[in-house]
Amino acid sequence: MRKRITPANWMKNTVTEQEANEFDSRFGQCCDPTHFRVHLGGTPANAWNKSAISVFIKDFLAVHPGYPSQEDSVRKMVWIKSHAALESMIKQYRKSNTLHSGSELEAMRLQKNRTERKRKVSPAIPYPIPRR
């Protein structure tokens, strides 16, 4: 999926809010393998992205005949991987489109550093060992 949707072609392969809201899965798939598009402004669980994942799974299994497409475990594995990849792309897309002021960036940097220092200094508290 990452080969089809990259930061270089996000705007070309991303649907608008209007397209995603108007989509109805009862009338077919949202896209096809040759014109694969996702809704990066939404969530992996919205109707458009669910349909896109199913299009991707069908195409993946058709292109890779070495995987037994009739087995649910293979379909589940491809679904999990594609869902995770889409979720990661959505986060990256949102992060790249978020504009922060200088003071907001500085506050985020300070919070990140503070959290990292706490993580490094504080030892992990072991679970209490039950007595017999």
N, C-alpha and C positions, 0 to 999 in steps of 0.2 A: 504494500500500500504506500509505503514511503517513496517508492520509485515513481508512483503516479502523481502524488501530491507532495510538492517540495516548496520551500519558501520562495523560490524563484517563480513558481507558477500559481501561488495561492490565489491571487485575484482572478485568474482565468478559471480555476477549478473550484472556486467557492461559490455557493449559491447565496442569494440575498435572503434577508429575513422574510420578505414577501413570498419568494418562491418556496421557502421551507414551510411557511404557514399555510400556503395554498395546496401543498402536496397532500394527496390522499392515496394511501397504499392500496385501497380497494380497486383503483383504476390501473394498477401496474407498478412497475419499478420506477424509482426516481431517475435512474440513469442507465447507461449500458457500459460495458467494458471499454468501448472506444471513446466514449465521452463521459468518463468517470468524474463525478463531482461530489463533494461533501459540503456540509454546512459547518464551517469552522466557527461561526458565531454562536452555535448552539451547543448541545451536549451530545455525547455518543449515544444516548438513549432516546433522542428525539426521532420522530417518524422518518425523516429524510435520511438521517445517518444510519438508522437500523436497516433501511432499504439498501443504502449504499454498501453496507457491510455484507448483506446477503448477495448483492451483485458481485462483490469482490470474492466471496467464498465460492460461488458458482464458477467464476472465471478462473480462480486459482486452481480449483480441482480439475477444470477442463484443460488447463495449460500444463499441469503436473500430473500426468497419468500414473506416476509411480505411487501416488497416494490412493488408497482404496476409498473412493468417494462415497460408497454405500455405508461405510462404518461411521457411526455417530461420534466415536472418539476422535476421529480425524477432523470431522466437521467442527466439533467442539473446540479442538486445539486451534484450528484456523480462526474460528470466531473469537476466541480469547485473545490471540495474538493481534488480530486486526482491530479489535475493540481497544486494546491497550495502545496500539500505535495511533489510532485516531484520537484517543484521549490525550496522548502526549502532544500530538500536532495541535490540538485545540488550545492546550496550555501555552505552547510556544507561540501560536498565532496571537493569543490574547496578550501575552507578555510583550510581543513585538509591537502591538498596536496601542499599548498603554503609554500615554505621555504623562510624565511626572515632572513636577517643578523641582528645582534644585534642592529646596528644603525637604521635600518628600523623599527624594533619592538619598539625601544625607541621613534622614531618620531611618530609612529602610536599611542602609548600610550599617548604622550604629546598632540597630536591633539585631541584625545578622551577626555582627561581631560579638555582641554581648551574649547571644545564644551560644555561639561557638566557644567562647571563653568558659561559660558555665559547663558546657558539655565536656571540655577538656579537664577542668579543675575538679568537678564533682565526681567522686568515684561512684560506680554503680552500686546501689544498695542491694546486697544479696537478699534473696528470699529467706525468711526465717526457716530454720531446719526444725521440722516437727520432732518433738521428743516422744519417746516410746515408753 
